Amino acid sequence: MKVVILAGGLGTRLMEETEARPKPMVEIGGKPILWHIMKIYEAYGYNDFVLCLGYKAQSIKEYFLNYYLYNSDVSIDIEKNKVDVHFSNSESFKVTLVDTGLRTNTAGRIKKIQKYVEGETFMLTYGDGVADINITKLLEFHNGHGKLATLTSIQTPGRFGNIEMDEDGSVNHFVEKPQGDGMWINGGFFVLEPGIFKYLESDMDDIQWENVPLKEIANDGQLAAYKHPGFWKPMDALRDRIELEQMWASGDAKWKIW
């Protein structure tokens, strides 16, 4: 099963870090947060990734093109133009890098990777949030309800999309970034069936995934929410990066499940 990661946004709320690099490449513990997200999935056996690139796409492409060397001991003979790799600590990632456009919004980015997941159930998440989520249980929940889409819901102060749901996880109402606290919110870590692409048939370049397609999927009774009571944290601003860095340095990185 492929894992699609939205990695193309401008990251304007983290401008201190993102003027020189895309937000998913901002480092925690010397590794891009994108790497941390991929390691979460790899820990459960999912290592086939499709990355939706946009802002500073070349930075992410260069990182993975040179990944083997970045994670190895090397000797370079400049005179002979020879490189010897002595040790590799590379992960078992398979990565498809798709430039989905500099200004394309999230719905458009998902639409543009359709051919890479055609006909398959796939997972989707944002390129700036980590969690100690159990991917196996998430997939079991998705396979048990028969709907087109599952999102992972988190309880945290009201900064993101609120969800109203039945006891079985069926979503009755979805609102992105409302005012208020204490409700279940959208934390990403989606599981999606190929049928979601019928909600992406028109021009989606200016459309946010949460604001139109996901609402329509919910209105049609095809969205369920997997409740994750554990750790989850997005990297929205510099204070979030600092907090994540401190957690990693202290050995208390709750998302480090590998």
C-alpha positions, -999 to 999 in steps of 0.1 A, spaced: 0 0 0 14 34 -10 17 64 14 11 98 -1 26 128 18 16 164 11 50 181 9 44 211 -13 31 240 9 48 273 14 51 270 52 45 308 57 39 304 94 74 290 98 91 315 76 122 317 99 129 281 86 112 279 52 128 308 34 157 285 25 140 251 24 105 236 22 87 229 55 90 191 53 128 195 52 130 215 85 150 193 108 143 177 141 173 160 156 193 165 124 167 148 102 139 164 82 104 161 98 95 144 65 120 116 74 104 112 108 69 108 92 82 82 68 98 63 97 65 61 114 50 43 84 81 22 78 78 9 114 46 -8 104 60 -21 71 48 6 47 78 21 28 64 29 -6 59 67 -7 45 93 -31 56 128 -22 35 157 -35 61 184 -41 57 222 -48 76 249 -30 113 243 -34 107 209 -48 143 206 -59 154 206 -23 135 174 -16 145 158 -49 182 164 -42 178 150 -6 165 117 -19 187 115 -50 217 118 -26 202 99 3 225 70 1 256 91 3 241 113 30 237 83 52 270 65 45 307 68 52 325 76 20 360 81 7 365 104 -23 395 103 -46 393 136 -63 422 129 -87 406 97 -100 370 109 -96 363 78 -75 339 74 -46 340 44 -22 310 38 0 321 21 32 289 19 53 253 26 46 225 33 71 198 39 46 162 30 52 142 8 29 123 37 14 109 36 -21 101 72 -31 82 87 -60 87 124 -63 59 143 -81 61 180 -88 24 190 -83 29 227 -88 42 257 -68 7 272 -61 -15 241 -63 -37 236 -33 -40 203 -15 -69 189 -34 -51 196 -67 -20 179 -54 -39 147 -45 -56 147 -79 -22 150 -97 -8 118 -81 -39 97 -90 -20 77 -116 6 66 -90 -21 50 -68 -46 41 -95 -71 15 -83 -55 10 -49 -64 18 -13 -37 43 -2 -28 63 29 -23 101 30 -9 125 55 5 160 59 43 166 56 45 185 89 29 164 117 40 134 138 22 110 161 26 77 179 -3 64 158 -8 26 154 -10 23 116 -22 -14 119 -51 -4 140 -59 25 117 -61 2 87 -82 -24 106 -107 4 115 -108 16 79 -114 -19 65 -141 -25 90 -165 3 81 -166 1 43 -165 38 36 -144 56 11 -123 76 36 -109 75 71 -92 104 88 -74 103 122 -91 124 148 -73 140 177 -84 159 208 -66 192 212 -74 230 215 -94 242 186 -69 251 159 -78 227 131 -109 210 116 -136 199 140 -155 166 135 -189 155 147 -193 117 146 -215 88 157 -202 61 181 -192 39 152 -170 66 138 -193 78 110 -187 115 104 -218 137 104 -202 171 101 -168 185 92 -156 221 96 -120 231 90 -103 254 116 -134 266 136 -132 286 168 -135 267 202 -117 240 221 -120 204 232 -136 188 201 -122 160 180 -101 175 151 -86 164 119 -51 151 125 -43 137 90 -32 101 87 -59 93 62 -68 60 46 -85 65 12 -102 43 -14 -98 50 -51 -134 62 -51 -124 95 -35 -111 106 -69 -147 111 -82 -147 141 -58 -117 155 -75 -129 154 -111 -132 192 -117 -103 217 -116 -89 214 -81 -57 235 -83 -72 262 -61 -92 239 -38 -82 228 -3 -87 191 3 -105 198 36 -127 226 24 -146 209 -6 -138 173 -13 -136 161 23 -168 179 32 -186 163 2 -173 129 12 -186 134 47 -220 147 34 -224 115 14 -218 94 45 -185 81 32 -161 95 58 -152 79 92 -129 90 119 -104 69 137 -99 82 173 -63 85 183 -60 93 220 -22 93 220 5 118 210 1 140 180 18 173 171 20 194 140 49 218 133 30 249 125 53 276 139 88 280 152 77 273 188 65 239 176 98 231 160 116 241 192 93 219 213 98 189 190 135 194 190 136 195 228 115 163 230 139 145 206 170 158 224 156 147 258 148 112 246 111 118 250 101 118 213 68 100 217 64 96 179 97 76 177 81 42 175 109 26 154 
